[in-house]
Structure formats: C-alpha cells, structure tokens
Amino acid sequence: MDERASEPKWKSSGRYTPPLDRLLRRHPLWHRWAGGALVIAGLAIFIANDVTRALPGGHSEGYALLAILVAGASLWFFGLFDRPT
C-alpha cells in the first residue's frame, strides 16, 4: 500500500489560534459608556412621554416606539448581538 495515500492532503501549520469564548471577549470602555447613555436616553424619552407628557405634541405612541428603538439599539454596545464564532 502506498504511504502517501494515507497522509492527509493538507498539513496544519501549528499556528492555529482557537476563537475566544464569548464570555472572554471584551468591548472597549467607551462601548459601555455609549450603551449606558443610550439606555438612559431611551428611558428618559419613555418617561417624558408617558409620565410627564413633556414632549412636543403631548402623549404619542411614536415617542414610545422611538424610546424602545433607542434603548434596544444600545444593547449592541454591550455585545448582546455578538455572534459566537
């Protein structure tokens, strides 16, 4: 039997780095600050719309939707939507 037939067609270079665990990945500090600021902004819009009705045009479901979108989009800065590799 030919020895070359049993060998793999590719060889590992030995330089493979496995991907980091999701819990070990870190985001820069400014990501946390930006995410926190956007969560607070979304909550402020929601409270100003529902509780105080201080926004122009009074109470509106559009403001509630805007608040949810702002707060939800801020979760990207916290790494919630990172795809595990």
Rosetta constraint file for C-alpha pairs under 8 A:
AtomPair CA 2 CA 6 HARMONIC 7.51 0.50
AtomPair CA 3 CA 7 HARMONIC 6.95 0.50
AtomPair CA 12 CA 16 HARMONIC 7.92 0.50
AtomPair CA 19 CA 85 HARMONIC 6.74 0.50
AtomPair CA 20 CA 24 HARMONIC 6.30 0.50
AtomPair CA 20 CA 25 HARMONIC 6.55 0.50
AtomPair CA 21 CA 25 HARMONIC 6.69 0.50
AtomPair CA 22 CA 84 HARMONIC 6.33 0.50
AtomPair CA 27 CA 31 HARMONIC 6.33 0.50
AtomPair CA 27 CA 32 HARMONIC 7.63 0.50
AtomPair CA 27 CA 77 HARMONIC 7.95 0.50
AtomPair CA 27 CA 78 HARMONIC 7.51 0.50
AtomPair CA 27 CA 79 HARMONIC 7.37 0.50
AtomPair CA 28 CA 32 HARMONIC 7.26 0.50
AtomPair CA 29 CA 33 HARMONIC 6.60 0.50
AtomPair CA 30 CA 34 HARMONIC 5.99 0.50
AtomPair CA 31 CA 35 HARMONIC 5.95 0.50
AtomPair CA 31 CA 77 HARMONIC 5.04 0.50
AtomPair CA 31 CA 78 HARMONIC 6.69 0.50
AtomPair CA 32 CA 36 HARMONIC 5.99 0.50
AtomPair CA 32 CA 77 HARMONIC 6.32 0.50
AtomPair CA 32 CA 78 HARMONIC 6.07 0.50
AtomPair CA 33 CA 37 HARMONIC 6.07 0.50
AtomPair CA 34 CA 38 HARMONIC 6.19 0.50
AtomPair CA 34 CA 74 HARMONIC 7.54 0.50
AtomPair CA 34 CA 77 HARMONIC 6.93 0.50
AtomPair CA 35 CA 39 HARMONIC 6.20 0.50
AtomPair CA 35 CA 74 HARMONIC 4.71 0.50
AtomPair CA 35 CA 75 HARMONIC 6.36 0.50
AtomPair CA 35 CA 76 HARMONIC 7.51 0.50
AtomPair CA 35 CA 77 HARMONIC 5.04 0.50
AtomPair CA 35 CA 78 HARMONIC 6.29 0.50
AtomPair CA 36 CA 40 HARMONIC 6.21 0.50
AtomPair CA 36 CA 74 HARMONIC 7.41 0.50
AtomPair CA 37 CA 41 HARMONIC 6.09 0.50
AtomPair CA 38 CA 42 HARMONIC 6.05 0.50
AtomPair CA 38 CA 70 HARMONIC 6.34 0.50
AtomPair CA 38 CA 71 HARMONIC 5.90 0.50
AtomPair CA 38 CA 74 HARMONIC 5.47 0.50
AtomPair CA 39 CA 43 HARMONIC 6.22 0.50
AtomPair CA 39 CA 70 HARMONIC 7.06 0.50
AtomPair CA 39 CA 71 HARMONIC 4.52 0.50
AtomPair CA 39 CA 72 HARMONIC 7.72 0.50
AtomPair CA 39 CA 74 HARMONIC 6.08 0.50
AtomPair CA 40 CA 44 HARMONIC 6.01 0.50
AtomPair CA 40 CA 71 HARMONIC 7.60 0.50
AtomPair CA 41 CA 45 HARMONIC 6.18 0.50
AtomPair CA 41 CA 67 HARMONIC 7.67 0.50
AtomPair CA 41 CA 70 HARMONIC 7.41 0.50
AtomPair CA 41 CA 71 HARMONIC 7.34 0.50
AtomPair CA 42 CA 46 HARMONIC 6.23 0.50
AtomPair CA 42 CA 66 HARMONIC 7.61 0.50
AtomPair CA 42 CA 67 HARMONIC 4.30 0.50
AtomPair CA 42 CA 68 HARMONIC 6.42 0.50
AtomPair CA 42 CA 69 HARMONIC 7.70 0.50
AtomPair CA 42 CA 70 HARMONIC 5.24 0.50
AtomPair CA 42 CA 71 HARMONIC 4.74 0.50
AtomPair CA 43 CA 47 HARMONIC 6.06 0.50
AtomPair CA 43 CA 67 HARMONIC 6.53 0.50
AtomPair CA 43 CA 71 HARMONIC 7.15 0.50
AtomPair CA 44 CA 48 HARMONIC 5.92 0.50
AtomPair CA 44 CA 67 HARMONIC 7.93 0.50
AtomPair CA 45 CA 49 HARMONIC 6.04 0.50
AtomPair CA 45 CA 63 HARMONIC 6.94 0.50
AtomPair CA 45 CA 64 HARMONIC 7.44 0.50
AtomPair CA 45 CA 66 HARMONIC 7.87 0.50
AtomPair CA 45 CA 67 HARMONIC 5.50 0.50
AtomPair CA 46 CA 50 HARMONIC 6.07 0.50
AtomPair CA 46 CA 63 HARMONIC 6.94 0.50
AtomPair CA 46 CA 64 HARMONIC 5.57 0.50
AtomPair CA 46 CA 67 HARMONIC 5.42 0.50
AtomPair CA 46 CA 68 HARMONIC 7.82 0.50
AtomPair CA 47 CA 51 HARMONIC 5.24 0.50
AtomPair CA 47 CA 52 HARMONIC 6.75 0.50
AtomPair CA 48 CA 52 HARMONIC 5.04 0.50
AtomPair CA 48 CA 53 HARMONIC 5.50 0.50
AtomPair CA 48 CA 54 HARMONIC 5.52 0.50
AtomPair CA 48 CA 55 HARMONIC 6.34 0.50
AtomPair CA 49 CA 53 HARMONIC 4.67 0.50
AtomPair CA 49 CA 54 HARMONIC 6.44 0.50
AtomPair CA 49 CA 55 HARMONIC 6.08 0.50
AtomPair CA 49 CA 58 HARMONIC 7.18 0.50
AtomPair CA 49 CA 59 HARMONIC 5.49 0.50
AtomPair CA 49 CA 60 HARMONIC 6.95 0.50
AtomPair CA 49 CA 63 HARMONIC 6.40 0.50
AtomPair CA 49 CA 64 HARMONIC 6.87 0.50
AtomPair CA 50 CA 59 HARMONIC 6.44 0.50
AtomPair CA 50 CA 64 HARMONIC 7.87 0.50
AtomPair CA 53 CA 58 HARMONIC 5.26 0.50
AtomPair CA 53 CA 59 HARMONIC 5.45 0.50
AtomPair CA 54 CA 58 HARMONIC 6.48 0.50
AtomPair CA 55 CA 59 HARMONIC 7.40 0.50
AtomPair CA 59 CA 63 HARMONIC 7.76 0.50
AtomPair CA 60 CA 64 HARMONIC 6.92 0.50
AtomPair CA 61 CA 65 HARMONIC 6.22 0.50
AtomPair CA 62 CA 66 HARMONIC 6.13 0.50
AtomPair CA 63 CA 67 HARMONIC 6.10 0.50
AtomPair CA 64 CA 68 HARMONIC 6.29 0.50
AtomPair CA 65 CA 69 HARMONIC 6.16 0.50
AtomPair CA 66 CA 70 HARMONIC 6.10 0.50
AtomPair CA 67 CA 71 HARMONIC 6.12 0.50
AtomPair CA 68 CA 72 HARMONIC 5.81 0.50
AtomPair CA 69 CA 73 HARMONIC 5.87 0.50
AtomPair CA 70 CA 74 HARMONIC 6.29 0.50
AtomPair CA 71 CA 75 HARMONIC 7.03 0.50
AtomPair CA 72 CA 76 HARMONIC 7.92 0.50
AtomPair CA 74 CA 78 HARMONIC 7.36 0.50
AtomPair CA 75 CA 79 HARMONIC 6.74 0.50
AtomPair CA 75 CA 80 HARMONIC 5.83 0.50
AtomPair CA 75 CA 81 HARMONIC 7.45 0.50
AtomPair CA 76 CA 80 HARMONIC 5.72 0.50
AtomPair CA 76 CA 81 HARMONIC 5.72 0.50
AtomPair CA 76 CA 82 HARMONIC 7.75 0.50
